[in-house]
Amino acid sequence: MDLWFTEHHSDNARFSMKVKEHIFSENSEFQKINILDTYEFGRVLVLDGFLMTTERDEFIYHDMITHVGMAVNPSIKKVLVIGGGDGGTVRELTRYSTIQEIHMVEIDEVVVDASKEYLGFTADRLSDERVTLYIEDGIRFVKESKEIYDLIIVDSTDPIGPGEGLFTTEFYNDCSQILGDNGILINQNESPYYSDTREQMIRATSRLKEVFPIVEVFQSHIPTYPSGHWIFGFASKSLHPIKDLKIEEWESFGLKTKYYNTALHQGAFALPTYVREMLK
Ligand code: SAM
């Protein structure tokens, strides 16, 4: 009998993929973790029934969550990643020889261990000597940290369960305290299409605006996320994502990226009218 994985994208819409093999399953202290091998999307990581990462389309998410900030400030040296247990964001960051320190704070060690074991395509750079992994709650880490970062990437689950506190004004305020004057915060900011994620996107964006003087959102097409239309937030005390984009400097890194490029960077901030209106 065929085995299918199905995610509920709304009360009335579902997204399914045919499963080759169920590779890993564990209930951690925080969430239910599954790794499947699928015909269309390769290996996939599922947390509490929601797709986090797939072998085929993870490059889109990880390019956009990493390179947009790096191209606005190519001098970034010290980075904090909150969440990101599959390792894909850290993998992209380690490609910059100019980055000196990467701190990753992931609440769930089981996600990290399972990703190292079964998702080598994203987790293969967690052993880079510039990476320090903290297994703890990112909310507490940011509140108590005395460090100053150039870039904070909030690579979280949705605002339910352990990820809920990563979408609050209080958390964004705490992030602002540990960001330098040219600091940038990038977050995965949900989707405008279905009603649940739409409300989450609107709320998170307006909370970012309560804290940061510059807040813009940018979009990308991620086939396995609800509706395929995904939004990221860009927040900074001083840098604008388009006016301060350093095209030549970023291109001089010579990084080969599969999705990101500096023309797309500029286009990604041009939003459909219905999205612009909901964020007014
Ligand atoms: N690409 C993904 C997406 O948007 O669907 C996100 C992937 S990553 C696996 C998300 C990680 O955030 C999970 O491993 C989860 O354990 C972690 N996480 C959730 N809440 C957290 C918290 N409060 N502190 C640190 N990590 C957290």
Residues whose N, C-alpha, C, O or C-beta is under 5 A from the ligand:
A	BS01	SAM	L51 M52 I82 G83 G84 G85 D86 V105 E106 I107 D108 V111 E136 D137 G138 I139 D155 S156 T157 P162 G163 Q188
